Amino acid sequence: MLQILAILISVFLLNACSTLPSGPSVLVLPGAGKNFDQFRNDDLRCRQLVHADIVASQNELDSKEEGQQSYDIGYIQCMYGKGHQVPVPEEFMYDIRQEWHPPAKMYEP
């Protein structure tokens, strides 16, 4: 029983120290004119590329969240570069509606 407890504690501690994400946490959709096979191939290539980049810079990551954020940013950039639809954070969206203000009336003395 003590041995099982020691193994479980070590697994939890190792998991807490892990900063390597298992995959992207964002939804990317196939781009216009891209079929599903092209999308899957691009997805696999981008996952491999970003995984290699994260492993190379793993010493610089402080937390799982930072590792996941770095992974997502690299993945989005890669998939966008291959012509797929990627999420855009709301703060980067422009409001196309503009308020209209009538011109001020000029009063003649």
N, C-alpha and C positions, 0 to 999 in steps of 0.2 A: 504494500500500500504506500509506503514511504517512497519507494522507487518510482511509482507511477506519479505521485505528487511532484517529485523532483523533475521528472520529464515534462509534465504539464507546465510547471513554472518556467522551465527553460524555453519551452516552445513559445509561451506568451511573451517572455522577455525578448526573444529573438524577433518575434513579430512586431513588437513595439519599436524596435530599432530599425526595422526594415523601411526603406524609403523608395524601393523600386516598385512602381505601379505595374499592375498586370495588364493594363490596356487603357484606352481613352475613356473618358467619362462624358464625352460630348457626342451628339448625334450629327453625323455627316451623311448627306444624301448624294446619290449619283448626279453628276452634272448633266446639263442638256446634251443630248447626243451620245451619252455614255451608256453602254449596256451593263448588265449586272456583272458579267465576267470581267470587264475592264475595271469596274468599281472594286471588286474583290481583289484583283491583282494589285491595284493601286493602294488599297487598304493594307494589304499584307506588306508591300514594300515600305509604306510609311511607318507602319508599326515596327518593322525591323530597323529602319533608319533611326527612329526616335528612341527605341530601346537601346541601340548601340550608343547614342549620344548621352542618354541618361546614365548608362553604366559607366561611361568614360568620365562623367562629371559627378558621380555619386558621392564623392567625398565633400562636395560643395553643398549638398542638399541637407537642410536642417530637420526636415520633418516629412511625414508622408504627404501632407497637404502641399508642401512646396514641390515635392517630387511629382505629384499628380498634376499640379499646375504647369510645371515645365513640360511634362509629357503632353498634356493637352495642347499647349501652345505650339509645340513642334509638330504635333499631328495635324492640327488645323492648318498650319502654314504649308505643310507638305501636301495635304489633300486639296487645298485651295490652289496650290501651284499646279496640280494635275487637272484642274478644271471642275472640281466638285463643289457642291453647295455646302457651305459651312455656316455655323451659327455666328451671329454678330451680336456682341453685347449691346444692351439697350443704350448705354451711354454713348455709343458710337453712331446711333441712328439719328438722323436729322429729321426734325418735324417739318414736313413740307407745307403745312398750313401756316399762313402768315396772317397776323392781325392787320385789318385795314382801318386806318384812321383817316377821317375826312380832313381835307386841308383846313387850316385855321382861317376864320373869316377875317378879312382885313377891314378895319373900321377907318373911315376917313373922317378927319376932324372938321 
